[in-house]
Amino acid sequence: MIILGMISGTSYDGIDCSIGDFNVDGDAVSLKPLYTETFKYPVETYEMIDASMPPSMIELQRVCELDTKIGQAFAEAAQKAIRASGATPELIVSHGQTMYHWVSPAGAALGTLQLGDPSIISEATGISVLSHPRSRDVAAGGQGAPFASLVDHMLLNGTGKKAAALNLGGISNITIVSPNAQTIAYDVGPANALIDAAIRIHTKGLSHFDEGGAFAATGSVNAEMLSELLSDPYYSLTYPKSTGKELFNHTYLLPILKKYSHLSMPDIVATLTELTAVTISNELNKFGVDSVYVSGGGIHNKTMMQLLRDKSGSIEFLPYEKLGLSSDGKEAFIFALIGFLSMHNQPGNIPSSTGAQGPRILGDLTPGKMGFPIPQKVSKPMTALNILPL
């Protein structure tokens, strides 16, 4: 199957689109990446998403408008991706835009909300759409995250080595794959979320991130502020666990900025970058991994990456490209893979990572112009992923 995967992450800086040619290869899935691109939201839609993110309180009218406008943006991105790639997908898998991830104080995921009406995507393209892949995992008692563990597990399992994968988006998450052990994955904490919030507050919205880590590179870490940030209860929760901008947002940061208003903005950003590096390295060092494969927007933050290397001893940090997938296109390929598995009656979650009661086939189907695609059964579980060259 040729499948288009689509997602806009916690930074909502664009819609990632990845198209792959998927095939059953014994107990493995073979994937030939065909196309990857990110398309910006229309300015009006971006601003509406930005104004509606937690902790904003919004009316149902706004929820309806967002569902429609995000769906339209995804539909337009899908059409652009299909035209540019020259490929004809048999299925589109749309993660949509997470607007709220409901987690109890004890750390249990109670619900998750992704917007972007799949009917709009299907109507615009004529292609069947699999949507809401996280919901079934949450219904089964899981966190609905991190789903990156699926691709990480399938690529790293069987190598005979203890390795990790790290994603640096708005939130950081890690996957630990060990020989003869269950795969573990969870959200560590903020990667770029608080840094982005500080930059936006400081520049009054003129800039949204610390490009290349330039601000952090010129600042000094404030030990008192760092200690206060590290005292957040989230870090002491046991995994599986997940978090998002419901917790780590600009409102979370405002009292910190007020208390430490005597610090320069470079010092603030340096301290927030240190927070990301400390929390991640603390987790990686617990597991004694040899190598870490890194993806997400944070890989472009040179200051953050150097801090991670400095704090993680002999651990080798490698770009996710070493495994055959684009760092920027990885997440969209994850959801394309989930769609392929669902269409073959295969589960798309890793229960030891999400905490679900068991493996589940994921997603809701919206029919295209040819009706519903018919799921195909395979004789045995597909447990590995082989990346093929173009």
C-alpha positions in Angstrom: 0.0 0.0 0.0 1.1 3.6 -0.7 0.1 5.6 2.4 0.3 9.3 3.2 0.8 10.0 6.9 0.1 13.5 8.3 0.6 15.1 11.7 1.0 18.5 13.3 2.8 18.2 16.6 2.8 20.0 19.9 4.7 23.0 18.4 2.0 23.3 15.7 4.5 24.9 13.4 3.3 23.0 10.3 1.7 19.8 8.9 4.3 17.1 8.3 3.4 14.9 5.3 5.2 11.7 4.5 4.4 9.2 1.8 5.7 5.6 1.8 5.3 2.4 -0.1 4.6 -0.3 2.5 4.7 -4.1 2.0 4.5 -7.2 4.0 7.9 -9.0 4.1 7.5 -12.1 6.2 7.3 -11.0 9.8 8.5 -7.5 8.9 7.1 -4.5 7.1 9.2 -3.0 4.3 8.9 0.8 3.8 10.3 2.7 0.9 10.1 6.4 1.7 8.8 8.3 -1.3 8.2 11.9 -0.1 8.5 14.1 3.0 7.5 17.8 3.3 6.1 20.2 5.9 3.4 22.6 5.0 2.7 25.7 7.0 -0.8 26.4 8.4 -2.7 29.3 6.9 -1.9 32.3 9.1 -5.5 32.7 10.3 -5.7 29.0 11.2 -2.3 29.1 13.0 -3.4 32.1 15.0 -6.7 30.4 16.0 -4.8 27.3 17.1 -2.3 29.4 19.1 -5.1 31.4 20.8 -7.0 28.2 21.7 -4.2 26.1 23.2 -4.3 25.3 26.9 -4.7 27.0 29.3 -7.1 29.1 27.1 -10.8 28.5 27.8 -12.8 28.3 24.6 -16.4 27.9 23.5 -17.8 25.0 21.5 -18.2 27.3 18.5 -14.5 27.7 18.5 -14.0 23.9 18.7 -16.2 23.5 15.7 -14.4 26.2 13.8 -11.0 24.7 14.6 -12.1 21.2 13.6 -13.2 22.5 10.2 -10.3 24.8 9.6 -7.7 22.3 10.7 -9.4 19.7 8.5 -9.2 22.1 5.5 -5.5 22.8 6.2 -4.8 19.1 6.3 -6.8 18.5 3.1 -4.8 21.2 1.3 -1.5 19.8 2.6 -2.6 16.3 1.4 -3.4 17.6 -2.1 0.0 19.4 -2.3 1.9 16.4 -1.1 0.1 14.1 -3.6 0.8 16.5 -6.5 4.4 17.1 -5.6 5.3 13.4 -5.0 3.5 12.0 -8.1 2.3 9.2 -5.8 -1.3 8.0 -5.5 -2.0 7.0 -1.9 -4.5 4.2 -1.2 -4.9 5.5 2.4 -4.3 8.8 4.2 -3.6 8.6 8.0 -4.3 11.9 9.7 -3.3 12.4 13.3 -4.7 15.9 13.2 -3.8 18.6 15.7 -3.8 17.7 19.4 -5.7 20.5 21.2 -5.9 18.8 24.6 -4.5 15.7 26.3 -6.4 15.1 29.6 -4.1 13.6 32.2 -5.1 13.1 35.9 -2.9 14.5 38.7 -1.8 10.9 39.3 -0.6 10.6 35.7 -3.4 8.5 34.1 -4.5 9.6 30.7 -8.3 10.1 30.8 -8.9 11.4 27.3 -7.3 13.0 24.3 -8.6 15.4 21.6 -7.2 15.8 18.1 -9.0 18.1 15.7 -9.1 18.1 11.9 -12.3 16.7 10.4 -11.2 13.6 8.4 -14.4 13.9 6.2 -13.0 17.1 4.8 -9.7 15.4 3.9 -11.5 12.5 2.3 -13.9 14.7 0.4 -11.0 16.8 -1.0 -8.9 13.9 -2.1 -11.3 11.1 -2.7 -9.1 8.8 -0.5 -10.1 6.9 2.6 -8.8 8.4 5.8 -7.8 6.7 9.1 -8.0 9.2 11.9 -7.9 9.4 15.8 -5.3 6.7 16.2 -4.6 7.7 19.8 -8.1 7.3 21.2 -8.3 3.5 21.2 -5.1 3.2 23.2 -6.4 5.7 25.8 -9.7 3.8 25.9 -7.7 0.6 26.7 -6.1 2.3 29.7 -3.0 3.6 27.9 -1.4 7.0 27.6 -2.1 7.3 23.9 1.6 8.3 23.7 4.4 8.1 22.8 3.6 6.3 19.5 7.1 6.9 18.3 8.0 3.8 20.3 6.3 1.7 17.5 8.8 2.6 14.8 11.7 2.8 17.3 10.9 -0.7 18.5 10.5 -2.2 15.0 13.8 -0.7 13.9 15.9 -1.3 16.9 14.6 -4.6 18.2 16.7 -7.5 17.2 19.9 -5.6 17.0 21.1 -7.2 20.2 22.1 -3.9 21.7 20.5 -1.6 24.2 19.7 1.6 22.3 17.4 4.6 22.7 15.5 6.9 20.5 14.8 10.5 21.5 12.3 12.9 20.0 12.8 16.6 20.7 9.5 18.3 19.8 7.5 20.6 22.1 7.8 17.7 24.5 10.7 15.3 24.7 10.0 11.5 24.7 12.4 8.6 24.8 12.2 4.9 23.8 14.4 2.3 25.3 14.9 -0.9 23.4 16.8 -3.7 25.1 17.5 -7.3 24.2 15.1 -9.8 25.8 13.2 -7.0 27.6 10.0 -5.1 26.9 10.3 -1.8 25.1 9.8 1.2 27.4 8.8 4.7 26.2 7.4 7.8 27.8 7.4 11.6 27.8 10.3 13.0 29.7 9.1 16.6 29.9 9.4 19.9 27.9 11.9 19.9 25.1 11.2 23.1 23.2 7.8 24.0 24.8 9.0 26.3 27.6 11.9 27.7 25.5 9.5 28.7 22.8 7.1 30.2 25.3 9.9 32.4 26.8 11.0 33.6 23.4 7.5 34.5 22.4 6.8 36.4 25.6 10.1 38.2 25.3 9.7 39.2 21.6 5.9 39.8 22.0 5.2 37.1 19.4 7.7 38.3 16.8 9.8 35.2 17.2 8.6 31.7 18.2 11.8 29.8 19.0 15.5 30.1 19.8 17.0 29.5 16.4 20.0 27.3 16.6 20.1 27.8 20.4 21.6 31.3 19.9 19.9 32.9 22.9 20.9 30.0 25.2 24.5 30.0 24.0 25.0 33.6 25.2 23.3 33.1 28.6 24.3 31.6 31.9 22.3 29.0 33.8 20.7 30.2 37.0 21.0 27.3 39.6 18.1 28.5 41.8 15.7 28.8 38.9 16.8 25.4 37.5 16.3 23.8 40.9 12.7 25.2 41.1 11.9 24.0 37.7 13.2 20.5 38.4 11.0 20.2 41.5 7.8 19.8 39.3 6.0 16.6 40.4 5.8 15.4 36.8 9.4 14.4 36.8 9.0 12.0 39.7 6.0 10.1 38.2 6.7 6.6 37.2 6.4 5.5 33.5 4.3 5.0 31.4 3.5 8.7 31.5 2.7 11.5 29.1 2.4 15.2 29.2 1.9 18.2 26.9 1.2 21.9 26.7 -1.7 21.3 29.1 1.0 21.5 31.7 4.1 23.0 30.2 2.8 26.3 28.6 3.3 30.0 28.9 1.0 30.3 31.9 3.2 27.7 33.7 6.2 29.9 32.9 4.8 33.3 33.8 5.3 33.1 37.6 8.8 31.8 37.0 9.6 34.8 34.7 8.1 37.2 37.3 10.1 35.7 40.2 13.4 35.8 38.1 12.7 39.1 36.3 16.2 40.3 37.3 17.7 37.7 34.9 18.4 38.6 31.3 16.4 36.7 28.6 19.6 34.8 27.5 20.0 33.6 31.1 16.3 32.5 31.2 16.6 30.6 27.9 19.9 29.1 28.9 18.3 27.8 32.1 15.3 26.4 30.3 17.6 24.7 27.8 19.6 23.3 30.7 16.3 21.9 32.1 15.6 20.0 28.9 19.2 18.6 28.8 19.2 17.6 32.5 15.8 15.9 32.5 16.7 13.9 29.4 20.2 12.9 30.3 19.0 11.8 33.8 16.6 9.4 32.2 19.0 8.1 29.5 21.7 7.5 32.1 19.3 5.3 34.2 19.2 2.7 31.4 22.8 2.5 30.4 22.2 2.8 26.7 25.1 2.9 24.2 23.6 5.1 21.5 20.6 7.4 21.0 18.9 8.2 17.7 17.5 11.7 17.7 14.7 13.3 15.8 12.4 16.3 16.0 12.9 20.1 15.7 15.3 20.2 18.7 18.0 18.5 16.7 18.6 22.0 15.1 19.3 23.6 18.5 23.0 23.2 18.6 23.3 24.4 22.2 20.7 21.8 23.4 22.4 19.0 21.5 25.9 19.9 22.9 24.5 20.0 26.5 22.9 16.6 26.0 26.3 15.2 24.8 28.1 16.8 27.7 25.7 15.4 30.3 25.3 11.9 28.9 28.8 10.5 29.4 29.9 8.1 26.7 26.4 7.8 25.0 26.6 8.4 21.3 24.0 10.8 19.8 23.1 10.0 16.2 20.6 11.5 13.8 17.6 9.3 13.1 18.7 9.2 9.4 21.2 6.6 10.5 18.2 4.2 10.8 17.0 5.2 7.3 14.2 7.6 8.1 14.3 11.4 7.9 14.3 13.1 11.3 11.8 15.6 10.1 9.5 13.1 8.4 9.6 10.4 11.1 6.4 11.2 12.9 4.3 11.3 9.8 5.8 7.9 8.7 4.8 6.6 12.2 1.2 7.2 11.5 1.4 5.9 7.9 2.8 2.7 9.4 0.0 2.6 12.0 -2.5 2.8 9.0 -0.7 -0.1 7.2 -0.9 -2.2 10.3 -4.5 -1.4 10.9 -5.3 -2.3 7.3 -3.7 -5.7 8.0 -5.6 -6.3 11.3 -2.4 -5.7 13.3 -2.1 -3.7 16.5 -0.3 -0.3 16.3 0.5 0.3 20.0 3.3 -1.0 22.3 1.4 -1.8 25.6 4.7 -1.8 27.6 5.3 1.8 26.4 1.8 3.3 26.5 0.4 1.3 29.5 -2.6 0.0 27.6 -4.2 -3.2 28.7 -3.1 -4.9 25.6 -2.3 -4.5 21.9 -5.0 -2.7 19.9 -5.9 -2.1 16.2 -6.0 1.7 16.0 -8.0 4.4 14.2 -11.4 5.3 12.8 -12.0 5.0 9.1 -13.7 7.5 6.9 -14.5 6.1 3.4 -13.2 7.6 0.2 -14.9 7.7 -3.2 -14.3 4.0 -3.6 -15.8 3.1 -0.2 -13.9 1.5 2.7 -10.7 -0.3 2.0 -10.9 -3.9 3.0 -8.5 -4.9 5.8 -6.2 -7.8 4.9 -5.2 -10.5 7.4 -1.7 -11.7 7.6 -0.5 -15.1 8.9 1.7 -13.8 11.7 2.5 -10.6 13.6 4.8 -8.1 11.8 7.4 -7.2 14.4 10.2 -5.5 12.4 10.6 -2.6 9.9 13.0 -2.6 7.0 13.7 0.7 5.3 14.3 0.4 1.6 16.3 2.8 -0.5 14.6 4.8 -3.3 
